[in-house]
Amino acid sequence: MAFAVVTGAAGFLGSHLVDRLLRAGYQVLGIDNFVTGNPNNLAHLEREPQFDLLAQDVSEFLDIPGKVDQIFHLASPASPVDYLNLPIQTLKAGALGTYRALGLAKAKGASFLLASTSEIYGDPLVHPQKEEYWGNVNPIGPRGVYDEAKRFAEALTMAYHRHHGVKTHIVRIFNTYGPRMRLHDGRVVPAFIGQALEGKPLTIFGDGSQTRSFCYCADLIEGIFLLSQSPSADPVNIGNPTELSILEFARLICRLAAIPERLEHKPLPVDDPKQRRPDISRAGKELGWLPRVDLETGLRETIEWFRTHRPDARKEEAAKPSHPEATERSSS
Ligand SMILES: NC(=O)c1ccc[n+]([C@@H]2O[C@H](COP(=O)([O-])OP(=O)(O)OC[C@H]3O[C@@H](n4cnc5c(N)ncnc54)[C@H](O)[C@@H]3O)[C@@H](O)[C@H]2O)c1
């Protein structure tokens, strides 16, 4: 039986990936320090014999007894609220955490998959973004802690691949949404849904003409799974290319949540990208992957999940963002 390690297992995407690997027959060890994740995301696996959870910071020395076949490195604060409040931890997770996880892959002869991000393209000057595009990132802006940590993580992954012959994969994840997101994690989908369900006006940064594309989590996880089974070492974009403006998106949420349309405008945050859309032709060609869940279907599922989990989500209200830039905003 194949043995997989998933760092960041208690997070939004990590927990869905654990579920997918268990369904595929893997034995899985999750590692998490719960800095932004929630063990409740894995509560349904409490009695699952094929799953174990280790509470550990991946930036620290990392060793696991026995064989390991595949390592999926997802551990990192990922939302703007989180990485602006946790700038040093974010840099450490991307740099030291990736170094530790790659070291483990090398020692065990395991393959390694890095969860990278569309943020490595920064505020892109090329549209849509192909993997060949090198990006337009401000290294010293507030978002640089996340973008540059991921860029370093990609460079380190390629160095282990070229220099040590480790079998590696890099997935560049574009905005993904779905059940198990935190209501106040600063990403636009839970922000809008939370405001809609609480009867508050939806906050639009700027005039709302900036565009985003949103991928449902089940589609994203399938892309990651297929990539992990493929020979591809080059970065692969996984996301949904259906692009819409933040204004259109806010209106769609109001319609699906069946509430009257109430919007308020606030100034655009620093370095907020104006356009984001993946070119997914490489994922199609190399993995045979295409997103299957349309936005309305995915949003209905997500709104329903937030409706039934709002008592949990409310507890998060106590943890208000402390960084002045760390407000709910239009991208992740
Ligand atoms: N969700 C998205 O739209 C998106 C987009 C691009 C990239 N990503 C990447 O996917 C990965 C998962 O993102 P997510 O949305 O699930 O975020 P998340 O915050 O829900 O999950 C991240 C998990 O990593 C854990 N973690 C953070 N630092 C750690 C450390 N030093 N040691 C151990 N655990 C640590 C957190 O506690 C959390 O459980 C991240 O690497 C993120 O950069 C996500």
The ligand as a Tripos MOL2 file, in Angstrom:
@<TRIPOS>MOLECULE
LIG
   44    48     1     0     0
SMALL
NO_CHARGES

@<TRIPOS>ATOM
      1 N1         -7.0880   27.8750   -1.4840 N.am      1 LIG1
      2 C1         -6.5620   28.5090   -2.4990 C.2       1 LIG1
      3 O1         -7.2890   29.1490   -3.2730 O.2       1 LIG1
      4 C2         -5.0800   28.4420   -2.7680 C.ar      1 LIG1
      5 C3         -4.5970   29.1660   -3.8650 C.ar      1 LIG1
      6 C4         -3.2410   29.0880   -4.1410 C.ar      1 LIG1
      7 C5         -2.4010   28.3100   -3.3730 C.ar      1 LIG1
      8 N2         -2.9030   27.6210   -2.3050 N.ar      1 LIG1
      9 C6         -1.9460   26.8310   -1.5020 C.3       1 LIG1
     10 O2         -2.5230   25.6160   -1.0750 O.3       1 LIG1
     11 C7         -2.0580   25.2990    0.2390 C.3       1 LIG1
     12 C8         -3.2420   25.0800    1.1570 C.3       1 LIG1
     13 O3         -4.0270   26.2630    1.2250 O.3       1 LIG1
     14 P1         -5.4280   26.3130    1.9870 P.3       1 LIG1
     15 O4         -6.2990   27.1940    1.2000 O.co2     1 LIG1
     16 O5         -5.8700   24.9540    2.3020 O.co2     1 LIG1
     17 O6         -4.9940   27.1190    3.3190 O.3       1 LIG1
     18 P2         -5.2390   26.7320    4.8470 P.3       1 LIG1
     19 O7         -4.7400   27.8820    5.6660 O.co2     1 LIG1
     20 O8         -6.6400   26.2910    5.0540 O.co2     1 LIG1
     21 O9         -4.3000   25.4800    5.0470 O.3       1 LIG1
     22 C9         -2.9130   25.5800    5.3010 C.3       1 LIG1
     23 C10        -2.5680   24.5810    6.3870 C.3       1 LIG1
     24 O10        -1.1450   24.6080    6.6320 O.3       1 LIG1
     25 C11        -0.9350   24.6000    8.0360 C.3       1 LIG1
     26 N3          0.3770   25.2070    8.2850 N.ar      1 LIG1
     27 C12         0.7760   26.4750    8.0080 C.ar      1 LIG1
     28 N4          2.0620   26.6570    8.3840 N.ar      1 LIG1
     29 C13         2.4850   25.4670    8.8930 C.ar      1 LIG1
     30 C14         3.7210   25.0050    9.4370 C.ar      1 LIG1
     31 N5          4.7970   25.8010    9.5400 N.pl3     1 LIG1
     32 N6          3.7930   23.7130    9.8750 N.ar      1 LIG1
     33 C15         2.7250   22.8730    9.7850 C.ar      1 LIG1
     34 N7          1.5320   23.2650    9.2680 N.ar      1 LIG1
     35 C16         1.4120   24.5440    8.8300 C.ar      1 LIG1
     36 C17        -2.0970   25.4020    8.6080 C.3       1 LIG1
     37 O11        -2.3240   25.1850    9.9760 O.3       1 LIG1
     38 C18        -3.2470   24.9190    7.7220 C.3       1 LIG1
     39 O12        -3.8600   23.7670    8.2490 O.3       1 LIG1
     40 C19        -1.1570   26.4520    0.6830 C.3       1 LIG1
     41 O13         0.1870   26.0910    0.4710 O.3       1 LIG1
     42 C20        -1.5520   27.5730   -0.2420 C.3       1 LIG1
     43 O14        -0.4840   28.4590   -0.4510 O.3       1 LIG1
     44 C21        -4.2230   27.6790   -1.9810 C.ar      1 LIG1
@<TRIPOS>BOND
     1     1     2 1
     2     2     3 2
     3     2     4 1
     4     4     5 ar
     5     4    44 ar
     6     5     6 ar
     7     6     7 ar
     8     7     8 ar
     9     8     9 1
    10     8    44 ar
    11     9    10 1
    12     9    42 1
    13    10    11 1
    14    11    12 1
    15    11    40 1
    16    12    13 1
    17    13    14 1
    18    14    15 2
    19    14    16 1
    20    14    17 1
    21    17    18 1
    22    18    19 2
    23    18    20 1
    24    18    21 1
    25    21    22 1
    26    22    23 1
    27    23    24 1
    28    23    38 1
    29    24    25 1
    30    25    26 1
    31    25    36 1
    32    26    27 ar
    33    26    35 ar
    34    27    28 ar
    35    28    29 ar
    36    29    30 ar
    37    29    35 ar
    38    30    31 1
    39    30    32 ar
    40    32    33 ar
    41    33    34 ar
    42    34    35 ar
    43    36    37 1
    44    36    38 1
    45    38    39 1
    46    40    41 1
    47    40    42 1
    48    42    43 1
@<TRIPOS>SUBSTRUCTURE
     1 LIG1         1 GROUP 0 **** ****
